[in-house]
Amino acid sequence: MPANEPYILLDSFKTTPEPNASAFKTTREPNAYVSARFRLSVCPALAATVNAITVLYPLHAARAQWPPTGPAELTAMNGEKVTVLLRSTGNSFRAPQLLLWEGRLRIDETRRILLPKGSKTHGTELTDADTLDAVPGWGEAPRQLLTTRVEKVRALIPGEPAPLTSELLQATPQVEQGGDGPCTTVLLTTTALPGRDPVHGCLWLIQGYLPRRVETVLHGVLLVPPSHLTSDHGTIAATSLPRSTAVLPAATALPFAQALNFAEPGPHAYLSALDALTPPRT
């Protein structure tokens, strides 16, 4: 890992060739080179995945009894070499990324600063919201440990998140509010209330869309991870879903009554819902 630079473990960017970009070929050498222009953009499905991992990581860490990385543990590493797992949106697109960063911790009464390798003055402040994990040391062993932990958390998300399209919404069944049909479509999204921090990793378990509406209104059960929000059933307009929303096509359909049970308050209800949505491994 280069000094002063983090290793990007996961990001939410996608590259697509510019439709009108002309490729050119250099023929001076026996092996010709082709060059083309690409457009960089944020993939909503990838952004939803990174955001969900940020929420799932501490929940799974507690269930798996990984060594905690709270303020007391970080304070004990003051001045030591550490490798830190961070969530970051510090790019021009504000796209979520998971970074591994090696450095030394410098902790005072008000802040925790990570000084990258080779730097003694310019560092990155570690906030509770963005600091997912930290392990002592630099090099391959701590990087591999954190990478493996992220892979285990990623495996909690059923299948590969896919973009949410209008065609998919139109394919959901028509339902009447109050019906007991199964939840056949699962959305991975973010929920936000005015003046409050957004909650990532929310699950909309969709029964279908309501008829006789001017716009597409979806009915189902909203499951939220532990936060200031509460899980509930109800409706949401498709236009109100944030751009960083993905569909989980591999998720198992759940009876509406079972989905409602997961909306009941409980310390492990959210993780239990993910377990139920994950198809059995073959």
C-alpha positions, -999 to +999 in steps of 0.1 A: +000+000+000+016+033-010+024+058+017-002+085+023-028+067+001-056+044+012-064+011-004-099+012-020-116-020-008-150-013-023-164+017-042-196+026-060-183+038-093-189+024-128-173+033-161-190+034-194-176+042-228-185+076-241-210+069-270-194+095-293-158+091-282-136+081-311-111+054-304-077+057-321-051+031-328-013+036-328+004+014-354+041+024-349+047-007-328+039-043-337+013-044-309-011-016-316-027+004-288-064+014-286-075+043-266-110+054-258-128+078-234-149+066-206-175+083-184-172+078-146-205+078-127-220+064-094-238+031-096-269+032-073-267-006-067-230-004-057-237+026-035-265+008-017-242-021-011-214-001+004-239+018+026-255-014+037-221-029+046-214+001+067-245-006+088-242-043+089-205-044+099-209-035+136-241-056+139-223-087+126-192-079+145-212-080+178-230-112+168-197-129+157-180-116+188-151-100+169-128-079+192-146-045+197-131-013+182-147+014+204-133+046+218-115+028+246-099+003+222-087+031+199-074+051+228-053+021+238-037+022+203-027+058+206+007+063+189+007+028+175+008+015+139-028+006+129-047-004+098-082+012+098-113+003+079-132+035+070-163+045+051-156+076+030-174+100+007-144+122+002-145+123-036-159+147-061-190+125-066-197+120-028-199+083-036-195+059-007-163+039-005-147+015+019-110+022+025-082+005+042-057+031+056-024+025+073-011+050+098-005+060+134-032+071+157-029+104+175-056+109+201-063+140+223-092+150+244-114+159+215-103+141+183-088+109+169-065+116+140-049+089+117-015+101+105-008+082+072+025+065+068+052+091+062+032+120+076+037+136+110+013+166+107-015+160+081-040+134+090-076+122+088-101+126+116-117+093+126-154+098+134-175+071+151-199+071+121-172+063+096-147+042+115-158+006+111-128-013+125-091-010+133-064-036+139-028-032+151+000-032+126+007-026+089+011-049+060-005-080+045-018-097+076-040-068+090-052-059+055-063-095+048-080-098+082-101-067+075-108-078+039-120-111+051-143-095+077-158-072+050-164-103+028-183-120+056-205-090+061-211-086+024-223-123+023-252-112+046-268-094+017-289-118-003-273-122-038-260-094-059-279-061-057-291-049-090-303-015-103-340-006-096-357+000-130-392+011-140-397-022-157-391-040-124-417-018-106-442-024-134-437-061-130-447-061-094-483-074-088-512-051-082-524-055-046-551-040-023-540-023+009-546-047+037-542-078+017-521-107+028-501-115-004-464-124-001-436-098-003-419-108-035-397-078-042-370-066-018-354-032-021-321-021-004-323+016+003-318+046+025-344+063+046-342+098+059-364+122+080-360+160+077-333+172+101-321+137+109-292+116+097-301+092+069-303+055+078-287+032+053-293-005+048-331-002+051-352-030+035-385-025+017-403-058+014-427-050-013-461-068-019-469-048-050-483-015-062-517+000-053-542+005-081-560+037-090-531+060-082-517+088-103-481+076-096-467+042-087-473+037-050-457+006-034-471-013-005-451-034+019-430-036+051-401-013+059-374-029+080-347-006+094-315-015+113-311-002+149-314+036+147-337+065+155-362+050+130-386+022+136-397-006+113-433-005+101-456-014+072-472+011+048-467+027+014-441+047-004-442+064-038-416+051-062-405+086-069-396+090-032-371+062-032-335+077-032-313+072-062-290+048-042-317+021-041-311-014-053-332-045-058-322-079-043-334-103-070-321-134-052-339-126-020-365-152-008-401-141-010-417-139+025-453-142+036-467-108+046-473-120+082-437-131+086-425-098+072-446-080+098-431-101+125-397-088+116-410-053+120-415-059+157-389-043+180-360-066+189-322-064+191-318-090+164-349-086+142-330-069+114-303-096+111-329-123+114-348-108+085-317-109+064-312-145+073-347-153+063-343-135+030-311-153+021-317-184+000-302-217+013-267-223+001-264-253-022 
